[in-house]
Amino acid sequence: MKKLFPFGILILVLTAGGHAAPFMAIGDGAELFVTGTLAVRADDNIFLTESSTVDDIIYEIVPGVDLTFGKDAQVQGALTTTATFSNYADNSQLNTSLWGADFFAHYDDGKLKLGFNTGFHELNQNTADTRGLVRRDVFSTAGNLEFEMSQLTSLGAGVSYSHEDYKREGYTDSDNLTVPVNVFYKLTPKVDLSGGYSYHETLLDSLGDNSADHSLNVGARGDFTPKLTGRFTVGWTTRKVDTGGSDDTFSLDASFSWELTPKSSLQLAASNGFGTSPQGEQQKNFTINAALSTRLTDRWTANLGASYRSIDYFTRTDDYWEGTAGVGYSFNASVSVSGSYVYRYYESALPGSGFTNNVFSLSGSFRY
């Protein structure tokens, strides 16, 4: 009966009427929404191990609050917070209650753009770099500005900082600081050329070497054709580690959206650069992603995705592939359901590091 309880709530939510009006209006430009998600997923390798895999069914309840402000104003933003309650059918010792919150605000008067965001998240999940449901806290904050220097040129700058606090031995806490500066030149009314410099610093608490990256890049952004929009930068990055020595690599950061039809679009992204693993190991990472989304009807949507990551540890290179497929159905502006499938495959020359993973999930969401 306990396993069926979340679905009873889901049925009540889906059969209730929905509308786009907020739960509460606060003044002229602020609105408060109550959000929630009920989800169940079947995972055939919950610890992402190569052998002796463990499968389970996980139930999640995610209530939240979403406060938006600045509707139709130059200053806009939102504050969102959620609590995630995860329950494992067979491995109850893994049950967790985690909290997260995000705030962002931006200002745009046509000549000056300002942005700020900050967030804190308690996490207990697997990634290609962390196995066995690694518990950690992640804090991040960033700010950026861009202003016109003339009719054809503008200057952009920013700063971002993140801190990861790991709760398990074998992983190192880390601090990451990034400071980019870019100059933009308006080549056409819809396309800007760019040139810039970026500094990135990684400080590790216990394992590995601290590092500093210096990058020079050129690129472009905007509407390249009526159906192709995006941005890209290419350049060269030098990494120096505090124990001495340095290395160089070609840098790439690109993201594009291509409108295939009025109801379908293709998103493409690629990147190349240095990284540092949670175990303190130096990396070179190349990633490429593709995602296809389409609106089948006014209520039905579908998506397909694929990604590849090459992780060069200097003594070996690991490969990670991921594929996704999903469908969604919107009952109204406030209530929707979705189903998805995720396949993961990790290949490594390091014994015991590879894995395969299949995850099927079903969820229902509301926002009032």
Buried (B, 14 or more C-beta within 10 A) or exposed (E): EEEEEBBEEBEEBBEEEBEEEBEEEEEEBBBBBBBBBBBBBBBEBBBBBBEEBBEBBBBBBBBBBBBBBBEEEEEBBBBBBBBBBBBBBEBEEBEBEBEBBBBBBBBEEEEEBBBBBBBBBBBBEBEBBBBEBBBBBBBBBBBBBBEBEEEEEBBBBBBBBBBBBBEEEEBBBBBBBBBBEBBBBBEEEEBBBBBBBBBBBBBBBEBBBBBBBBBBBEBBBBEBEEEBBBBBBBBEBBBBBEEEEEBEBEBBBBBBBBBEEEEBBBBBBBBBBBBBBBBBBBBBBBBBBBBBBBBEEEEEBBBBBBBBBBBBBEEEBBBBBBBBBBBBBBBBEBBBBBEBBBBBBBEBEEEEBBBBBBBBBBBBBBBB
